[in-house]
């Protein structure tokens, strides 16, 4: 049954089929772990969160609306869980909307961020993400790794949709500063010429 469609697997898992549930877990757990690893500060946090998310998914699977994409629903549960963890630990650093006025007018376009990310290893990017405030890190992970819409990000982070762009702008700027502060192995080999 390895080639079963996700819709069929979901229906079987909703009916109590443990083999179907196992296949769903095997299919989606690695991606959810990677998502959690980018969103949360430690590997242990990501491992724990992945298990907790799948416990929630299993408990709520009967509530899943099959008219919506399963992957989007799964990532929404994962994002909400990670955000709740960060909020509970008081890691989140609330930045008020007034600070948006202090942002530079010239900011990196998303394509510039992608170019910057291409010049850095996954480890460098993960370390740079870890140094960002929690809301900035979550906004970037939700937008660029989970590919969520502004509406979904607003709902997940509990902010107004109009403020999502400001949060992402600030987060991209902060990430660019973090990555600009770290020199890539390629730059080091070239004698520091960037």
N, C-alpha and C positions, 0 to 999 in steps of 0.2 A: 504493500500500500504506500510505498515511498513516493510514488508519483501522484498521489491523490491531490485534488485541488484544495486550496485552503478553505473554500466554502464548505466542501464536503467534510473535511477534517473538523472544522468548527462545529458543524451540525452533529457529527458523531461524538465529539467531545462534550457538547451540550447535553447529549443524550446519556452521558455517563461512561462512554467508551474510553478506558484508561490508555489504550494503545494510541488512539487518536490524540489524546491530550499529550502523551509523550512525544508524538511526532510534531505537534505544534510547538512544544517546548524546545525540541531539538532544532527546529527550523528558525525560531525567533530569538531564543535566549542569547546566542552570541552577539547579535546586533544590539539587543537591549543592554547587555553587559558593556559593550563599547560605548554606547550612549551614556550609561551611568558613569563609566570611567572618565569621560570628558566632563561630566557635570559635577561630579563629587570629588572631594579632595584626595581620598586615598583608595588604593586598590581594594582594601578590606571593605570600605564603605560601598564601593561599586558591587562587590560580590554579594554583600548582605542585601543591598537594595534590589539587585536582580532577583534574588530568591523571594524577597517580600513582594515585589511587583508581580511575579508569577503566582504567588499565593492569592493576591488580590484578583488577578485575571481569572484564575480558576473559580474563585468565589463568585465573581460577577459575570462569568461567561454567559449565563442564561439571560442576562440583561443586554448583551451585545445586540445592536441593531444591524442586521445583515445588509441593510441598504447603504451602510457606510463602509468605507474600506477598513478591513481589519487592522492593517498595518498602522493607519492613522489613529485608530482607537487605542491600539497597544502603546504607541508612542505617547499619546495623550495621558494615559494612565501612568506611564513611566515618568514623564516630565512632571506631572503633578506630584508624584511620590518624591522625586528628587528635590523639587522645590520645597515641599513640606519639610523634608529633612533639613535642608539648609536654613529654613525659617526657624525651625524648632531649636536648632543649635546656635541661633543668633549669629551666624556667620554673615548673613546678609547685611550689607552696608547700604542703608537707605540713602539715596542721593535725591535731593528734592529737585523739582522741576525748575527752580530758579537757576540752578547751575547750568542749565542748557544755554543761557545767555553767555556764559563764559567759554563755550566751545569755540574753537577756531572756525572761521567761515570756510576755509579750504579744508575739506575733510576727504579721507580716502573713499573712493568709489568702491563698491563691492568687487569689481574686477581688479582693482589695485590690491585689495586684500588678498584675493586669490593668487596674484603674482607673488606677493610677499610670502604667503604660505608655501608656494611651490619652491621657494629658496630655502626653506627650513625643513628639518626632519620632523617626523611625527612626535618624537620626544621633546624637541624644542617647542613645538606648538603646544603640547600638553602642559609643559612647564610654564609657558607664558599664560595659558588659560588659567592655571592654578593660582597665578599671582593676581588675577583680576578679581574685583569685587564679585560676590556671588551672583548678583542680578545680571551683571554684564556677561559673566561666564554662561549663565543659563540662557540668556537671550541669544548669544552666538551659537550655542549648542542647539537650541531649538530651531533657529533659523537655518543654519548651514549644515547641521548633521541630521536633524530630524525633518528638515525641510517644511517646517510649519508655516502657516500663513500668519499675517499680522494679527488677525482676529483670534487665531488659536493661541498665539504667544500672549496676547493681552489677557485672554481668559486664564491661561496657565499661570502667568505671573501676577495676576490680580491687579492689572493696571489698565488705564484707558487705552483704547486702540490708538488714539492720536499720539500717545506718549511712546508707543513701541518704536517708532522711527527715531525718536530722540535717544532712547535707551540703546538701540542698535548703533546709532551714530557714535555715541560715547564709547560703546564697547569696542567697535572697530578701531576707533582712535586709540584706546587704551591698549588693545592687542598690538596694533602697529608699533606703539611706543615700546612695549615689552619685547617684541621681536626685533625691533631696530637696535635695542640694547644688547641683544645677543648676536654674536657673529657666527655665521654658518661655517661648517668645516671647509667648504669651498673657498670662502673668503679668507679663512685662516691660511690655507695652502697657498693662496695667491699673495700672501704677504700683507694681508689686512686691507687690500684694496677692494672697496665695495662699489 
